[in-house]
Amino acid sequence: MNPDRDWKIILVVFFVINIILSSFLFITFRDLSNESAFDIVSTSTPSQILDEKALEKVLEIYSSKEERMKTLLKVAPTSTDPSL
């Protein structure tokens, strides 16, 4: 157990991590300053953004839930008293 050796290892690891991180950040900054990170690759076929059948199905589900909620709010629920 040599404290000098341990501190040297800690410092070397620290500086190696800092060099790697700094180089990665520099490359990222360079790409952003050239605006090459914002290049959009255009596709030849446009993708379908909205599936209308699935949307209709979801809307039907929520409308039935809304109707069910309205009926439950109008009619008071009946519950039996288990202590009787």
C-alpha positions as CSV (number, residue, x, y, z in Angstrom):
1,M,0.0,0.0,0.0
2,N,1.9,2.9,-1.4
3,P,-0.1,6.2,-1.2
4,D,2.2,7.9,-3.7
5,R,1.5,5.2,-6.3
6,D,-2.2,5.3,-5.6
7,W,-2.3,9.1,-6.1
8,K,-0.3,8.8,-9.4
9,I,-2.8,6.2,-10.6
10,I,-5.8,8.4,-9.7
11,L,-4.2,11.4,-11.4
12,V,-3.4,9.5,-14.6
13,V,-6.9,8.1,-14.8
14,F,-8.3,11.6,-14.2
15,F,-6.2,13.2,-16.9
16,V,-6.9,10.4,-19.4
17,I,-10.7,10.7,-18.9
18,N,-10.4,14.5,-19.3
19,I,-8.5,14.2,-22.5
20,I,-11.0,11.7,-23.9
21,L,-13.9,13.9,-22.9
22,S,-12.3,17.1,-24.2
23,S,-11.6,15.5,-27.6
24,F,-15.2,14.2,-27.8
25,L,-16.6,17.7,-26.9
26,F,-14.3,19.4,-29.4
27,I,-15.4,17.1,-32.2
28,T,-19.1,17.7,-31.3
29,F,-18.5,21.5,-31.2
30,R,-16.8,21.4,-34.6
31,D,-19.7,19.5,-36.1
32,L,-22.2,21.9,-34.6
33,S,-20.3,25.0,-35.8
34,N,-20.2,23.6,-39.3
35,E,-23.9,22.7,-39.0
36,S,-23.2,19.2,-40.3
37,A,-25.0,17.8,-37.3
38,F,-28.2,19.4,-38.5
39,D,-28.1,17.8,-42.0
40,I,-31.3,15.9,-42.7
41,V,-31.2,12.9,-44.9
42,S,-34.2,13.0,-47.2
43,T,-36.0,9.8,-47.9
44,S,-37.4,9.1,-51.4
45,T,-40.7,7.8,-50.1
46,P,-42.6,9.9,-47.5
47,S,-43.6,7.9,-44.4
48,Q,-47.2,7.7,-43.2
49,I,-47.5,10.2,-40.4
50,L,-51.0,9.3,-39.2
51,D,-52.9,6.1,-39.3
52,E,-56.5,7.2,-39.6
53,K,-58.0,3.8,-38.8
54,A,-56.1,3.6,-35.6
55,L,-57.0,7.1,-34.7
56,E,-60.7,6.4,-35.2
57,K,-60.4,3.3,-33.1
58,V,-58.8,5.3,-30.2
59,L,-61.4,8.0,-30.5
60,E,-64.2,5.4,-30.3
61,I,-62.6,3.9,-27.2
62,Y,-62.4,7.3,-25.5
63,S,-66.0,8.3,-26.5
64,S,-67.3,5.0,-25.0
65,K,-65.4,5.7,-21.8
66,E,-66.8,9.2,-21.8
67,E,-70.4,7.9,-22.2
68,R,-69.7,5.3,-19.4
69,M,-68.4,8.1,-17.1
70,K,-71.5,10.2,-17.7
71,T,-73.9,7.4,-16.9
72,L,-72.0,6.6,-13.8
73,L,-72.1,10.2,-12.7
74,K,-75.9,10.4,-13.3
75,V,-76.8,7.2,-11.5
76,A,-75.7,6.8,-7.9
77,P,-73.8,3.5,-7.5
78,T,-75.5,0.9,-5.3
79,S,-73.4,-1.0,-2.9
80,T,-74.3,-3.6,-0.4
81,D,-73.3,-3.2,3.2
82,P,-71.2,-6.3,4.1
83,S,-71.8,-5.8,7.8
84,L,-75.5,-6.7,7.4
